Amino acid sequence: MQPLMLVNTSVLVTVSVANMARIRAGAATEVSVKLNIRSSR
């Protein structure tokens, strides 16, 4: 039971970190796109 719980927690942490990175990347791309639109005008 213990190793399984450890594996589950590590997977959860990995997924949450990946989601955070994805959200951060999405926000960064949105900001850069907005800045590009402003500068092009």
C-alpha positions in Angstrom: 0.0 0.0 0.0 2.7 2.5 0.9 4.6 2.4 -2.5 1.3 2.7 -4.3 0.4 5.8 -2.3 3.8 7.3 -2.9 3.4 6.7 -6.7 -0.1 8.2 -6.6 1.1 11.3 -4.8 4.1 11.8 -7.1 1.8 11.5 -10.1 -0.6 14.0 -8.6 2.2 16.4 -8.0 3.6 16.0 -11.5 0.1 16.6 -13.0 -0.5 19.7 -10.9 2.9 21.1 -11.8 2.3 20.4 -15.5 -1.1 22.2 -15.3 0.5 25.2 -13.5 3.2 25.4 -16.2 0.5 25.1 -18.9 -1.6 27.9 -17.3 1.5 30.1 -17.0 2.5 29.5 -20.6 -1.0 30.3 -21.8 -1.1 33.6 -19.8 2.4 34.5 -21.1 1.3 33.9 -24.7 -1.9 35.9 -24.2 0.1 38.8 -22.8 2.7 38.7 -25.7 -0.1 38.5 -28.3 -1.8 41.6 -26.7 1.5 43.4 -26.7 2.1 42.5 -30.3 -1.4 43.7 -31.4 -0.8 47.0 -29.5 2.7 47.6 -31.0 1.5 46.7 -34.6 -1.1 49.4 -34.3 
